[in-house]
Amino acid sequence: MSRNYIRNLFLMDDNSRNQAAATMLATMACEEEQEEAVRRSKISRRRGSISGHTVIQRNRVQGNERLYHDYFAEMPIYPSHLFRRRFRMNRPLFFRIQSAVEAYDPYFVQKRDAAGVVGLSSIQKITTALRMLTYGLPADSVDDYIQIRESTAIESLKRFVKAVVAIFSDEYLRSPNNNDIARLLAIGESRGFPGMLGSLDCMHWKWKNCPTAWHGMYSGHIHEPTIILEAVASYDLWIWHAFFGLPGSLNDINVLERSTIFNELAEGRAPSVNYSVNGHEYTMEYYLADGIYPSWSTFVKTIPCPQGNKKKHFAAAQESARKDVEQAFGVLQARFAIVRGPTRFWDQKVLKNIMTACIIMHNMIVEDERDAS
């Protein structure tokens, strides 16, 4: 404040002095408000708490205890058949997957944060991921039960499927070994198809959040963006081969040209196969396929418009056995609803991990229930 202003203030009469003082106070108040606004704007640009953001104090410990007593206690509230229905697998198989994933990724190990608050347990994160996979639920649908926020649920799903693929791919997405081939050949011969290892077909998975610029490339006969899965399945619904990721505008022949199904055969690394049909010896296995596939020695297709009882019987038997892969697709979609409906993820790597993890767990369930029976 200048000296001239203070001197003029003393030379004024009482009324003028009061008016000047009021003006001075108002000016000082405006300046303080402006300084406060500048200070707030600087604070809002800092990282940290968001202005107006509501913090939900979730009781993670209570959510973990409720989930444990409902399904994982020694005497759980819900019996084993309800666990099988809701988790799509038996409890021992769940524990096997949990221990392997927890050992592979420290993210699933329960820890305390910087404030000393206990975090989410592995069963909370894995249960969240499985509920999203098996029921196709949104990420925030289990928040009120498990006490997990939406972003954490998405992160848990991504890390879970990545861990499952990394841990179990070598065992549950392997090519058939000698013992597997012997068993498959025996079953195929009992069904009237000696030398058959399975049936081949493709499935489309709708991609809801496909980028607009890619719609033309990923849209085919369904007229919606889709991603293709090529698979080989045997009579017990085990999926031996899975090739995923090509755009939905391609047909089965285009997918076959890019597939890895015959890589071992082309490189001479395929296991030897020996069987006879009508007195002729053969050394190459084959798959049952529909009419669109090429007429290769590795495919046995149906007879279109069969004439005569012999050809009609063969066509009916081939079309019946070829439905193994169709049935495997149906069971896979029934167990994991996320691959039945349109997917909402953007990243193709995440989509591939989700599909691959579902196939791996499908095979694990098939093995577990086959051994139990």
SULJOJO-V495151 format. One record per residue. N is the residue number from 1. PHI is phi in whole degrees, 0 to 359 (NA if undefined). OMEGA is omega in whole degrees, -180 to 180 (NA if undefined). D_LAST is the distance of its C-alpha to the last C-alpha in whole Angstrom. Layout:
n-><N;N>
phi-><PHI;PHI>
omega-><OMEGA;OMEGA>
d_last-><D_LAST;D_LAST>
This chain:
n-><1;2;3;4;5;6;7;8;9;10;11;12;13;14;15;16;17;18;19;20;21;22;23;24;25;26;27;28;29;30;31;32;33;34;35;36;37;38;39;40;41;42;43;44;45;46;47;48;49;50;51;52;53;54;55;56;57;58;59;60;61;62;63;64;65;66;67;68;69;70;71;72;73;74;75;76;77;78;79;80;81;82;83;84;85;86;87;88;89;90;91;92;93;94;95;96;97;98;99;100;101;102;103;104;105;106;107;108;109;110;111;112;113;114;115;116;117;118;119;120;121;122;123;124;125;126;127;128;129;130;131;132;133;134;135;136;137;138;139;140;141;142;143;144;145;146;147;148;149;150;151;152;153;154;155;156;157;158;159;160;161;162;163;164;165;166;167;168;169;170;171;172;173;174;175;176;177;178;179;180;181;182;183;184;185;186;187;188;189;190;191;192;193;194;195;196;197;198;199;200;201;202;203;204;205;206;207;208;209;210;211;212;213;214;215;216;217;218;219;220;221;222;223;224;225;226;227;228;229;230;231;232;233;234;235;236;237;238;239;240;241;242;243;244;245;246;247;248;249;250;251;252;253;254;255;256;257;258;259;260;261;262;263;264;265;266;267;268;269;270;271;272;273;274;275;276;277;278;279;280;281;282;283;284;285;286;287;288;289;290;291;292;293;294;295;296;297;298;299;300;301;302;303;304;305;306;307;308;309;310;311;312;313;314;315;316;317;318;319;320;321;322;323;324;325;326;327;328;329;330;331;332;333;334;335;336;337;338;339;340;341;342;343;344;345;346;347;348;349;350;351;352;353;354;355;356;357;358;359;360;361;362;363;364;365;366;367;368;369;370;371;372;373>
phi-><NA;284;293;298;294;293;296;296;294;286;281;280;281;296;296;295;294;295;295;294;295;296;297;296;295;295;296;296;295;296;296;296;296;295;297;294;295;296;296;294;295;293;294;294;277;279;283;141;297;270;297;85;281;268;267;264;276;280;268;294;296;295;297;294;295;296;296;295;291;288;230;244;288;296;237;290;294;263;289;295;291;285;298;298;290;271;254;65;208;283;298;301;293;300;296;296;294;299;295;291;293;295;286;281;237;298;301;271;278;291;224;256;276;296;271;83;275;292;274;286;275;294;291;293;291;289;297;300;298;292;295;292;284;281;255;65;279;294;293;264;284;253;298;289;264;268;66;225;283;299;296;292;296;295;297;297;297;298;290;294;294;296;293;299;296;292;276;252;297;298;267;252;232;279;284;298;272;298;294;297;296;298;293;294;294;295;294;299;293;293;266;94;228;295;92;276;256;160;235;241;194;238;227;254;243;293;245;295;260;296;305;303;294;259;301;296;287;261;258;234;292;280;65;221;298;221;239;262;245;260;215;242;232;257;298;271;74;290;266;272;224;220;235;232;129;280;292;288;284;277;261;297;291;299;293;299;295;258;284;255;294;251;298;295;293;292;269;75;255;287;299;288;230;226;202;231;226;55;84;255;270;228;234;232;287;215;237;278;216;271;290;286;285;291;275;261;289;271;235;239;253;285;259;289;51;294;241;97;296;297;291;294;295;296;297;294;292;295;293;288;290;292;287;302;290;295;294;297;299;296;292;300;289;289;285;235;295;295;268;270;264;296;279;252;275;261;284;292;295;295;298;294;295;296;297;295;296;296;294;298;293;300;294;295;293;300;295;297;282;291;292;292;278>
omega-><-172;178;-180;180;180;179;178;180;179;-179;-179;173;-174;-178;-180;-180;179;179;180;179;178;178;-180;179;179;179;179;179;179;179;178;178;179;178;178;178;178;-180;178;179;177;179;-178;178;179;175;-179;-179;-180;179;-179;-179;-180;179;179;180;-179;178;-176;-179;179;177;178;180;179;179;-180;-178;180;-170;-167;178;179;173;-174;178;-179;-176;-171;-178;175;173;179;-179;-172;178;179;-180;176;-175;178;178;176;-179;177;179;-179;-178;180;-180;180;178;-178;-174;179;179;-176;176;-179;-177;173;178;-176;179;-180;-179;-180;-179;-180;179;180;-180;176;-178;-178;176;177;180;-180;178;178;179;-173;-178;-177;-174;171;-172;-176;-174;-179;-178;-175;-179;-176;-179;180;-178;-173;-178;178;178;179;178;179;179;-178;-179;-179;-178;177;179;180;179;-178;-174;-167;-177;-176;-177;-171;169;-179;171;-179;175;-176;179;178;-179;179;179;-179;179;178;178;179;179;178;178;177;-180;177;-179;-179;177;-179;179;-173;175;-179;178;179;177;-177;-179;-175;-175;173;178;-176;-179;-178;-175;-178;-178;-175;-180;179;-177;178;180;172;179;179;173;-170;170;172;-175;172;-179;179;-174;-179;177;173;180;-175;-177;178;179;-170;170;-178;-177;-174;178;180;174;-174;179;178;178;-180;-180;-180;-174;178;-172;-177;-179;-179;179;180;-179;179;-179;-178;177;-179;-180;179;177;-178;177;180;177;180;-180;179;-178;-179;179;179;178;173;-176;178;-169;-176;-175;-178;-178;178;179;179;178;170;-176;179;178;179;179;-176;178;180;-175;-178;-179;178;179;179;-179;179;-180;180;-179;178;-179;-179;-179;178;-178;176;178;178;176;-180;179;178;180;178;180;-176;-174;-179;179;176;-179;178;180;-176;179;-177;-171;-179;178;177;179;179;178;180;-179;-179;179;178;179;179;-180;174;178;177;178;178;179;-178;-178;176;179;-179;180;NA>
d_last-><94;97;100;102;100;100;104;104;102;105;108;106;107;105;103;103;101;99;97;97;95;93;92;92;89;87;87;86;83;82;82;80;77;77;77;74;72;73;71;68;68;67;65;63;62;61;57;56;55;56;59;57;54;52;50;47;46;42;41;38;38;37;35;33;33;32;29;28;28;27;23;23;25;24;24;24;26;23;19;16;15;19;18;15;18;21;19;17;14;13;16;15;15;18;20;19;21;24;25;25;27;29;30;30;33;35;35;32;34;35;39;43;45;49;50;47;45;41;39;36;33;30;27;30;31;27;26;29;28;25;26;29;26;23;26;29;31;35;35;37;35;33;37;37;34;33;37;37;39;39;40;38;35;36;36;33;31;33;32;29;28;30;29;25;26;28;26;23;24;25;21;19;22;23;24;22;23;23;20;18;21;21;17;18;21;19;18;21;23;21;21;25;25;26;26;25;23;22;24;27;28;30;29;32;32;35;37;39;41;42;46;48;50;46;46;47;45;42;42;42;41;39;43;41;40;37;35;33;30;29;25;24;20;18;16;13;15;16;19;21;25;26;30;31;35;37;39;38;42;40;38;36;38;40;36;35;39;38;34;33;31;33;34;33;34;37;38;37;34;31;29;30;29;30;29;32;33;35;37;37;35;34;33;32;29;29;27;27;30;32;36;37;36;38;39;37;36;33;32;32;33;33;37;39;40;39;42;41;38;37;37;35;32;32;32;30;27;28;28;24;23;25;23;20;22;23;20;19;22;22;18;20;23;21;19;23;26;28;27;28;31;34;34;37;37;40;39;38;36;34;33;32;30;28;27;26;24;22;21;20;18;17;15;14;12;11;10;9;6;5;5;4;0>
